[in-house]
Amino acid sequence: MSQNNVIYVHTNALDPNLLNLNEEEAEFFKFQTGIQNNEELRNHIIEVQKKAYETHKYPCIQNFSFTRLKIARLPGYNHAFQLLKARPSAIILDIACCFGNDIRKAVADGWPVENALASDISKEFWDQGHELFKSTPETFSVGFLDGDALSSSLIEPREPFYSPPLSPRPTDLRTLVSLTPLQGHISVIHASSFFHLFDEEKQLALAKQLASLLSSEPGSIIFGSHGGLAAGGIDQSKIYAGDRQMFCHSPETWTDLWDGTVFRRGIVKVEVRLVEHSFRSAGPLGTRINLIVWSVTRL
């Protein structure tokens, strides 16, 4: 798949016709919100989208990506639930969670709410998630932490764990003010539509931050998807939001980043594939983008 196959169009226009829930997504939102009427549900989602886009002009909000249950379509998701069977107290973290649709999907599928955690740069996303799903911190009590994943105030920089941490696991995730106390304690980390927001240097720094959180127990996994290219480098064809070019890893460079750079070589199994993803977008051309679908599993 060549770099020329990638088309990325971003405008500030909002098009309600981009909202197109499939049957699974519609049932999920009806169950979560309690809204059973299709038109009422549609209007509710569009209203929340418009409000959020006023302050956060991200393509994932513009294109209703927050309605997609993408976590459940990733190969790492089934692995995570197999791990949960063997490790009932396993912690799952959804980093860059936006409105929290993916962590809500995991909880709906059986992940214990007390062992689930979400994080994004602004608490406003989480609050808008409560509005979107018509919940409250009491009715959906997953812990949330706002902050920059590259900042030491959220995650203190350190090397990955190669043995269990000496510090005990925090008992109540909802009382945490940073992710640092969870370093070496998290069994599952989901990170989608996240890494491609950064340049090459910061993608490496972010990978190191997340690696420090991952448990050393075999089977612990980080997984997700984001923009990629068959040959790693700057995507010269289009700019990303904010007049910034997107740096894209290839499957080969993404593998080398985790196995041998972030982690000691041979400590993890990296699985990566490049797929072409098409979705509707505001603008005349629509959008096609190459995605890296990946997982990093401790051996």
N, C-alpha and C positions, 0 to 999 in steps of 0.2 A: 504494500500500500504506500504510495508515494506521498510526499508532502503536498503535492499539488492537488491531492484528493480532498484536502481539508478546506472547508468553507466555514468561516465563523463570522456571522453578521450580528452586530449589536447596535440597536437603536434605542432611544428612550421611549419609544411608543409602547403602549399597552394594548393588547388585543385579546378581548375575552374569548374569542373563538379558539385561542390556543388551549383553553381548558377542555380537555377531552378525557374523562375518567373511563378506564376500562371497568369491567364488571367487578373485579377483585377490589380495585381502588374505591369504587362507589360504595360497595358493601362495607369496606373498612371505615370510610368517612361517615356513613350513616350510623354505624355502630358507635363510633367515637363521639359524634356530635349529638346523636339522637334525632337528627333531621332526616326524615324519611322521604319527603317530597323532593323529587329530582331538581326542579327549578329553584326551590327554596335553598337547597344545598348548594347549587351552582352559584346563586347570588351571594350566599354567605362567603364562599371561598373567594370570589372575585372582590368582594368588599374588603376582606382582610388583605388580599394581595395588593390592592390599590394603596391602602394605608401604609403597608410595609414598604412599598416601592418609593414612597415619598422621601424616605430617609435612607434607604439601602437599595441603590439601583444595581442590584446583582442580576445577571442573566437567569440564575436559578429561580429567582422570584418572578421575574418578567415572564418566563416560559412555563410557570407552574410546575417546575421540577419538584417542588416540595409536596406535590400530590402523588408522586411516584414512589412506590414501595421498593426502591432500588436495593435496599439492604438484603431483602429476601431473594433477590435474583442473583446475588453474588455467591460463588462457590464457597466462600468462607463462612457463609451463614449456617449451612447445614453442619459444617465442622464445629461451629461454636456451640450448637445445641447438643451435638454428640459429646462435646467436652463438658457441658453442663450436667449431663447425666452422670458422668464420672466424678464431677467436682461441683456439687450442688451449691456451694458458697461462692462460685466463680463470679468475679465482677466484670461487667461489660461497660465500656466507655464509648459513647458516640461523640467524637470530636468534630467541631464545625457542624453542629447539629441543626443549625437554622431553626425551624419551628418545631423540631423534634419528631417529625413523622417516622423516622427510622427507629428511634429508641422506643417509640410507642408501639410500633409493629413488633419489636422484639418482646416487649412486655405482654402484648396481646397474645403472642404465640407461646407464652409461658415463662419468660425470664422473670425471676423474682424481683419485684419493684425495689426492694431494699438493697439489691445488689446491682442496680442499674444507675448509671450516671451519664450526664450530658454536659457538654461545654461548647461555648461559642464566644466570640469576642465581645458581644453585647447582650446584656440581659433582656434588652428590648425584644430580641428574637424569641426568647423563651416565653416572655409575657404575651407576645403575639401568637405563639403556639397555643397558649391557654385560650386565647380568644378564638383561634381557628377551630380548636377541638372542643370548645365550650367546657373546659375543665378549670379546676383551681389547684393550687398547691396541695390542697387537702384531698381532692378527688383523684389527682394524679401526682403522687408524691415522690417521683424520681428526683434525685438530687441534681442541681444545676450549678455550674461554676462559670462565671463570665471572666474573660481575660484573653490575652494574647498568648498563644501556645509557644511563641518564640521568646517570651519574657520569663525571666527567672522568678517573677512574682507569681506566675502560675505553675511553672515547672522548673525546678532548680536543675541546671545542667549537671549531668553526671554520666558515667559510663553505664552501659547495660549491666544488669545483674547476671552473674554466671552461677550464683548459688542463692538460696533463699535470703531475703533481707533480714537483718537483725531486729529491725523495728517491727512491732506488732501491726497487724492490719487494723485500720480505724474501724470502729464498730458501727458508727452511724455516718454514712456517706453524706447525708444532708447537712451535717455540721461543718464540713470542710470549707476552708477559705482558699485553698490551693490544692493542686494535684500532687504536690511534692510528697505528702505523707503516703501516697499510694504507689510510689516508685517501687517496682519489683512485686507489686501485689495484683496488678490487673491481668486477667486471663484473656480478655477479648477486647480489641480496640477496632472500631470501625471508623474509617476516614475516607469519605468520598467527596468528590468535587472540591478538593481542598489543596492538594499539593500544587496543582497548576496555577494557583493564585500567586506563586512565588518564583523568584529567579532560581537559577541552579544552586547557588550558594545557600540560599535560605531553605531550599528543599532538603538539602543535606542536613542543615541545622535542625529542621523540623523532624526529620526521620530520627535523628539522635535523641531529640526530646521524647518522642513517642516510645522509642526503644527503651529508654530509662524507666518507663512505666510498666513495661511488660514483665510478667512473671517469668522466672527461669524454668518453671515446670514444663516438661515436654507437652506439646500440643497447644500451648499458649499462642495466640495468633493476632496479628494486625492485618486487616484486609480492607479493600476499597476499590475505587475506580476514579480515574481522572484523565484529562487530556494527555495524549501521547502521540508519538510519531514512529514510523518504521526506522528512521535514522534520527537519533536524538539531536536536539539542538533548538534554536529559536525558530518558531513558526513564522516564516517571512511572509506568509500569504495574507494573514489578517492580524489585526490588533485585538487585544482583549479589552475589557472595560477599563476606562481610565487612560486610554491612549498608550497602553503598555503591551509590548509583545509578550507572547506566551512562550516560556521555556518548556519544552517537552522532552521527557525521557523516552528512550526506546526500550523494548523488553530487555535487551542486553544490558544497557546502562543502568536500568532500574534494578536488575538482578545484582549487578556488581556493586551498586550503592549499598544494598542491604547485606549481601554476603561477602564480607571481606573489608568493608569500609565502616559501616555502622556496627555490625557484629563481627566477631572473629570468624574467619572463614570456616565453614563446616558446622557452625552452631545452629544455623537456621536453614529451612527449606523455602526457597522463593519460587512461587509459581506465577507466571505472567503470560497474558495473551493480549494481543492488539486486535480490537474489533472496531468496525465502523458503526457509529451510532447516528441515527437520523431522528430529528424531532422538529416540530413546527416552531417557527420563530417569527417575531415581529420583523417586518421587512420583506422585500420582494423575492429574496432568494431562498428563504428558509435556512436551515442549518444542518450541516453534516460535520461531525467531528470524530476523529480517531480517539478511542479510549483505551487506556491501559487498565485491564481488569487483573487484580493482583492479590496475593496473600503472602505473608511472611510468617512461618510457623517455627516455633522453637522445637529442636530435636532432642 
